[in-house]
């Protein structure tokens, strides 16, 4: 698979990879992509897969980290009113 990596939307770098792990600012894995064949790329995130499944997949990939997944209930914002607009 081909990756385009941007640093603040400047200087894009293109690289080839067969495994990509996305880490948060604390080095916790939050998503991955794995190319098993030229036509098959598996993509999973901690939020989509759920805690148990994501951690099991990390172990299978040789990543010795445990990720805790928390579902945060968000309330929609009220209409934004801009005075004198």
C-alpha positions in Angstrom: 0.0 0.0 0.0 1.1 3.6 -0.6 1.0 6.2 2.2 1.0 9.9 1.9 2.3 11.5 5.1 1.9 15.3 5.6 3.4 17.5 8.2 0.9 20.3 8.7 -0.2 19.9 5.1 3.3 20.7 3.9 6.0 18.6 2.4 4.0 15.4 1.7 6.1 12.2 1.8 5.0 9.1 -0.1 6.2 5.7 1.1 5.4 2.1 0.5 4.4 -0.1 3.5 2.7 -3.4 4.3 1.9 -2.5 8.0 1.0 0.9 9.5 0.1 1.5 13.1 -1.3 4.9 14.1 -0.3 6.0 17.6 -1.8 8.9 19.7 0.4 11.4 21.5 0.9 8.9 24.4 2.2 6.2 22.0 -1.1 4.2 22.3 -2.1 2.3 19.2 -5.5 3.7 17.9 -5.6 2.2 14.4 -3.8 0.0 12.0 -3.7 -1.0 8.3 -2.2 -4.3 7.2 -1.7 -5.4 3.6 -1.8 -9.2 3.4 -1.8 -9.5 -0.4 -1.6 -6.9 -3.2 -5.4 -6.6 -3.3 -6.2 -7.1 0.4 -5.7 -4.3 3.0 -7.3 -4.8 6.5 -8.0 -1.5 8.3 -9.2 -1.4 11.9 -9.5 1.2 14.6 -9.9 0.8 18.3 -13.3 2.7 18.3 -14.8 0.5 15.5 -13.5 -2.9 16.6 -14.1 -2.6 20.3 -11.6 -3.1 23.0 -11.4 -6.9 23.1 -11.1 -7.4 19.4 -8.7 -4.6 18.8 -6.3 -5.8 21.6 -6.5 -9.3 20.3 -5.5 -8.1 16.8 -2.6 -6.0 18.3 -1.3 -9.2 20.0 -1.5 -11.1 16.7 0.5 -8.3 15.0 3.2 -8.6 17.8 2.3 -5.3 19.5 2.4 -5.7 23.3 0.1 -2.9 24.3 -3.4 -2.9 25.8 -5.8 -0.2 24.6 -8.7 0.9 26.7 -11.7 2.0 24.6 -14.1 4.5 26.1 -17.3 5.6 24.4 -17.9 9.2 25.2 -21.5 10.4 24.9 -21.5 13.8 23.2 -24.4 16.2 23.2 -24.9 18.3 20.0 -24.0 22.0 20.3 -26.8 24.5 20.4 -27.1 26.8 17.4 -24.3 29.2 17.3 -25.4 32.8 17.3 -22.9 35.5 16.1 -23.9 38.9 17.3 -24.1 41.7 14.7 -23.6 39.2 11.9 
